[in-house]
């Protein structure tokens, strides 16, 4: 009798172990599947080229690319020039010598001739196999308005997309996720601006000095700080100008700094 009870307990323990192993195995498989279905996020500096590949049959619509890029608000990035206007192309206007000039702009983008050869008047929906590598330069088409001849005219220009999270979608499925972060020079600029802001303390006018470095980024009379911080800041700004191609010819009136409310000011 005792042996039967012990055997029963052993069977129960074995059953529990088997169930546990099955559950662990199932969770492991699900974990792997979920990690495969959701691509890991890559980080790109602003302006870096973003490369991705498509190797699949895709649904194509009139004047559409075989993929779309959306921002974190799920808004599509405008990757091609508009197809509005005259038949088969977009229409662009600009002001030249005070006169409105119009020109046809055929469907253009930054990817390949195959997908950006022109606008189509034929409405279609078809499936096509795509096996291609695409490179995006982080630019999108944005509409701007100008005044010319007393009229408001419209045109499209390429502009850098904002920093943030993006997804590339093919056939409704995310094939790539990435984040655009500030460029190295932009991050460096922000750090210098913080140092300038924290170096403006003073008790009297003689505590302040104007650190003048010809820079388009920092402009005229912006680096007015405590004299104890001046040399170090001047060296860093000069390195910034050299590394980030920031030098420019500025005609600035160098102002005498003052200490107002314990803060160095022009």
Secondary structure, 3 states (H helix, E strand, C coil): CHHHHHHHHHHHHHHHHHHHHHHHHHHHHHHHHHHHHCCCEEEEECCCCEEEEEEEEEEEECCCCCCEEEECCCCECCCCCCCCCCCCCEEEEEEECCEEEEEEECCCCCCCCCCCCCCCCCCCEEEEEEEEEEEECCEEEEEEEEEECCEEEEEEEEEECCCEEEEEEECCEEEEEEEEECCHHHHHHHHHHHHHHCCCECCCHHHEEECCCCCCCCCCCCCEEEHHHHHHHHHHHHHHHHHCCCCCCCCCCCCCCEEECCEEEC
